[in-house]
Structure formats: structure tokens, C-alpha cells
Amino acid sequence: MAPGRRYAHGAAGRGCLNSLTDFCFDTMMTTANDVQVSFEFFPPANEKMQATLWRSVKHLESLAPRFVSVTYGADGSTRERTHDAVERIVRETPLTAAPHLTCIGAGRGEIEAIAQEYWNMGIRDIVALRGDLPKDQPDYRPPADGFHYASELVACLKGVADFDISVAAYPEVHPEARNADADLDNLKRKLDAGASRAITQFFFDADLFLEFRDRAARAGIDSTLVPGILPITRFPQLEKFAGACGASVPDWLRERFAGLDDDVETRQMIAASVAIEQVQALRAEGVDEFHFYTLNRSELTFAICHALGVRPGKAAA
Ligand SMILES: Cc1cc2nc3c(=O)[nH]c(=O)nc-3n(C[C@H](O)[C@H](O)[C@H](O)COP(=O)(O)OP(=O)(O)OC[C@H]3O[C@@H](n4cnc5c(N)ncnc54)[C@H](O)[C@@H]3O)c2cc1C
């Protein structure tokens, strides 16, 4: 099965495609220039990775993203490197930088100090996360003045300054959640605490996002849900990521990449076509904002943006 729609969703989107005319209309709509994008990078660990990151930032800069974000180690392990990458983005590009900030292992004072420092350097956007629980501490408890959940982190950040905060959302339900409704309640708490939007974990079937968007709407969530798009560079790596975060890898996707482990060029083409189909399917359902997990590479993300009509010199109004 291809990544198209099987799910007849509710009021949040435009409805299912019924005819070839609808399909042509929606395909034309995907070239309209009202799409917003954001790009996620991770802080480089050495000089070679640093060079790759900066080539990618420079390449994607021309697409005028809403923001570019830089990830943060769950236990604060990348604190300096995340800060350095963010500082360089601010210093050397016209881009809006959004550092990720996690709260596992951190006390309130440390979080407030990091947030204040970012605010003082002109940062207004933050992606606020709890972070994964440490695998070697099954009975992990936060420090006495620390945070159990991202909703508490969001409230703390809003207390420091009026940041524009993005949080995480899970179309396939976060692995620790009691159930899907409890996970949605948590998302609502994060938005009620002051977050402006939620970026989703990656997924490959457009239906997963559309069903999630409808469930969220029924639960009274009216903030923007931004689909997180992961262009696939290496399939075995993807399966590992997906296993770790509870995202499903559909059989049709496995089949498309079968036999391509040693064929970089064909793999790139398949990866581009899969992701373009995915964003087109979402676009046809009214989605106009996308977040790309770039893994510090720009080629696939650039191509997918091109297909969405996001091109150099054509920033969304
Ligand atoms: C867009 C995006 C970016 C990310 N960036 C990073 C990054 O830079 N660094 C990193 O380490 N990780 C990152 N992650 C991964 C994220 O840290 C993990 O998924 C983490 O396990 C959960 O973080 P959260 O902010 O969603 O946590 P929370 O929203 O706190 O939720 C964690 C779990 O607790 C449950 N929960 C929340 N509140 C309660 C409550 N009151 N009672 C009971 N259960 C509750 C939730 O349902 C969920 O199962 C990212 C994820 C996404 C989607």
C-alpha cells in the first residue's frame, strides 16, 4: 500500500479525494506558495560533522524557514555544543534559531539560567521537551526542584520570558503513555501551559497524522500540529530510530527500500519520492506547515521543499 489516504477524516481537513479532478486540483494546490517549513539539526561532535552541518544550514537558508532548531541531549549532555551551534546560527545567518531544551536530570535553577542566557542573546523560540528517561536508571526521579514532565518545563520557561514554545506530539502515542487519551491530555497540558504549537514524532502513513489531528480537534486542541517529516537516508538506521521511539515502519516502505542498502543513488531517489508523496498527501488535507528532521543533510529536504513550492526567494507571506 502506498502512503496515500484510506482514512475518511473529519472537519479538520478538506475531505477525501473523490476524482481525478480533485487529484489534479490538489496537486496544483501543493505548488501554492503558502507553506511554512522548519528544519531540525543536531549539534556536531567533530570538525567533519561541523562542516557537513554548515553546508546544510547554508543550503537550506535560502528557503526562509520559520525557524531552524538544534537538538539537545536528554541529560543535558550536548549543552555546550547545542549552545555553540545556536550562537553561530544567530551570528552568521539571518535565520531564526530555536534551541531544543530538555529537563531530565536538570534542576529549575539550571533551566532558568539557560533560558535567560538564550533570551539575552535574542533567542525567542524554544522547543521544550522532557527527554527520554535514562536507560540505566529505571527508578529515575528528577532533582527535588526539577521537572517530571515537559508541561512543567513549558510553565517554567514562560515564567522566565515570553518565548514562543513548540512541544512534542505523538500520532502513534508516546511509548510511556497510559493510553492515547492520556497522551492527548498531556499534549493539552503542554499547550495550556503556554506552548504555541506541537511538532510530531515522525511517521510514514499520512493517515496516522490525519487521524491524530482529528482526535486532537475532538479533544479541544486548536493549536497547530506540525507533522515531523523524516527523509530517509539509511533504512537500517531508520528502523533503529523507529524502534526506539515507537513509530511504526509500514511494510510498503520496507518493500520500497528492499535491496538498496548498497545503492546510494537509487535509495536517494526512492527516499525523495516517498517523502514527496507523504507531504503531498498531507498538503491535500490542508496541512501547510512541516518540520523536517534533516539529520544535518540538506539534499532530500531541499528537494521535498521544492516539490511543496518552497523555493529560494519565495518565502511564505
Ligand atoms: C519534535 C521532537 C523533538 C525532540 N527533540 C529532542 C531533543 O532535542 N532531545 C531529546 O533528548 N529528545 C528529543 N525528543 C524526544 C523526547 O524527548 C522523548 O520522546 C521523550 O521521551 C518525551 O518527551 P516529551 O517532551 O514528549 O515528554 P512529556 O510531554 O513530558 O511526556 C512524556 C510521557 O509522560 C506522559 N505524561 C506526561 N504528563 C503526565 C502526567 N501528569 N501523568 C502521567 N503521565 C504523564 C506522557 O503521556 C508521555 O508518555 C524529541 C521529540 C520530538 C517529537
The ligand as an SDF file (V2000), in Angstrom:
LIG
                    3D

 53 58  0  0  0  0  0  0  0  0999 V2000
    9.7940   17.2390   17.6650 C   0  0  0  0  0  0  0  0  0  0  0  0
   10.5800   16.4490   18.6750 C   0  0  0  0  0  0  0  0  0  0  0  0
   11.8350   16.8960   19.0600 C   0  0  0  0  0  0  0  0  0  0  0  0
   12.5740   16.1870   20.0060 C   0  0  0  0  0  0  0  0  0  0  0  0
   13.8270   16.6680   20.3610 N   0  0  0  0  0  0  0  0  0  0  0  0
   14.5360   16.0250   21.3200 C   0  0  0  0  0  0  0  0  0  0  0  0
   15.8040   16.5320   21.7600 C   0  0  0  0  0  0  0  0  0  0  0  0
   16.3060   17.5570   21.2680 O   0  0  0  0  0  0  0  0  0  0  0  0
   16.4670   15.8540   22.7210 N   0  0  0  0  0  0  0  0  0  0  0  0
   15.9490   14.7190   23.2910 C   0  0  0  0  0  0  0  0  0  0  0  0
   16.6020   14.1480   24.1680 O   0  0  0  0  0  0  0  0  0  0  0  0
   14.7500   14.2120   22.9030 N   0  0  0  0  0  0  0  0  0  0  0  0
   14.0340   14.8430   21.9330 C   0  0  0  0  0  0  0  0  0  0  0  0
   12.8100   14.3440   21.5560 N   0  0  0  0  0  0  0  0  0  0  0  0
   12.3220   13.0910   22.1720 C   0  0  0  0  0  0  0  0  0  0  0  0
   11.5680   13.3360   23.5020 C   0  0  0  0  0  0  0  0  0  0  0  0
   12.4340   13.9150   24.4440 O   0  0  0  0  0  0  0  0  0  0  0  0
   11.0620   11.9780   24.0100 C   0  0  0  0  0  0  0  0  0  0  0  0
   10.0550   11.4940   23.1800 O   0  0  0  0  0  0  0  0  0  0  0  0
   10.6620   11.9360   25.4830 C   0  0  0  0  0  0  0  0  0  0  0  0
   10.5370   10.5690   25.8840 O   0  0  0  0  0  0  0  0  0  0  0  0
    9.3390   12.6040   25.7950 C   0  0  0  0  0  0  0  0  0  0  0  0
    9.4530   13.9610   25.7370 O   0  0  0  0  0  0  0  0  0  0  0  0
    8.1350   14.8900   25.8180 P   0  0  0  0  0  0  0  0  0  0  0  0
    8.5780   16.2790   25.8250 O   0  0  0  0  0  0  0  0  0  0  0  0
    7.1400   14.4710   24.8180 O   0  0  0  0  0  0  0  0  0  0  0  0
    7.6310   14.4460   27.2880 O   0  0  0  0  0  0  0  0  0  0  0  0
    6.2680   14.6780   28.0530 P   0  0  0  0  0  0  0  0  0  0  0  0
    5.3370   15.5360   27.2980 O   0  0  0  0  0  0  0  0  0  0  0  0
    6.6170   15.0720   29.4310 O   0  0  0  0  0  0  0  0  0  0  0  0
    5.6350   13.2040   28.0720 O   0  0  0  0  0  0  0  0  0  0  0  0
    6.3980   12.0830   28.4790 C   0  0  0  0  0  0  0  0  0  0  0  0
    5.4710   10.9290   28.8370 C   0  0  0  0  0  0  0  0  0  0  0  0
    4.8500   11.1910   30.0890 O   0  0  0  0  0  0  0  0  0  0  0  0
    3.4320   11.1260   29.9780 C   0  0  0  0  0  0  0  0  0  0  0  0
    2.9010   12.1360   30.9000 N   0  0  0  0  0  0  0  0  0  0  0  0
    3.0220   13.4740   30.8030 C   0  0  0  0  0  0  0  0  0  0  0  0
    2.4380   14.0840   31.8660 N   0  0  0  0  0  0  0  0  0  0  0  0
    1.9850   13.1030   32.6680 C   0  0  0  0  0  0  0  0  0  0  0  0
    1.3030   13.0680   33.9280 C   0  0  0  0  0  0  0  0  0  0  0  0
    0.9990   14.1910   34.5850 N   0  0  0  0  0  0  0  0  0  0  0  0
    0.9770   11.8580   34.4610 N   0  0  0  0  0  0  0  0  0  0  0  0
    1.2970   10.6950   33.8060 C   0  0  0  0  0  0  0  0  0  0  0  0
    1.9340   10.6700   32.6140 N   0  0  0  0  0  0  0  0  0  0  0  0
    2.2680   11.8410   32.0590 C   0  0  0  0  0  0  0  0  0  0  0  0
    3.1550   11.4160   28.5010 C   0  0  0  0  0  0  0  0  0  0  0  0
    1.9150   10.9100   28.0610 O   0  0  0  0  0  0  0  0  0  0  0  0
    4.3260   10.7080   27.8460 C   0  0  0  0  0  0  0  0  0  0  0  0
    4.0860    9.3290   27.7680 O   0  0  0  0  0  0  0  0  0  0  0  0
   12.0600   14.9930   20.5830 C   0  0  0  0  0  0  0  0  0  0  0  0
   10.7980   14.5280   20.1780 C   0  0  0  0  0  0  0  0  0  0  0  0
   10.0600   15.2290   19.2300 C   0  0  0  0  0  0  0  0  0  0  0  0
    8.7160   14.7120   18.7960 C   0  0  0  0  0  0  0  0  0  0  0  0
  1  2  1  0
  2  3  1  0
  2 52  2  0
  3  4  2  0
  4  5  1  0
  4 50  1  0
  5  6  2  0
  6  7  1  0
  6 13  1  0
  7  8  2  0
  7  9  1  0
  9 10  1  0
 10 11  2  0
 10 12  1  0
 12 13  2  0
 13 14  1  0
 14 15  1  0
 14 50  1  0
 15 16  1  0
 16 17  1  0
 16 18  1  0
 18 19  1  0
 18 20  1  0
 20 21  1  0
 20 22  1  0
 22 23  1  0
 23 24  1  0
 24 25  2  0
 24 26  1  0
 24 27  1  0
 27 28  1  0
 28 29  2  0
 28 30  1  0
 28 31  1  0
 31 32  1  0
 32 33  1  0
 33 34  1  0
 33 48  1  0
 34 35  1  0
 35 36  1  0
 35 46  1  0
 36 37  1  0
 36 45  1  0
 37 38  2  0
 38 39  1  0
 39 40  1  0
 39 45  2  0
 40 41  1  0
 40 42  2  0
 42 43  1  0
 43 44  2  0
 44 45  1  0
 46 47  1  0
 46 48  1  0
 48 49  1  0
 50 51  2  0
 51 52  1  0
 52 53  1  0
M  END
$$$$
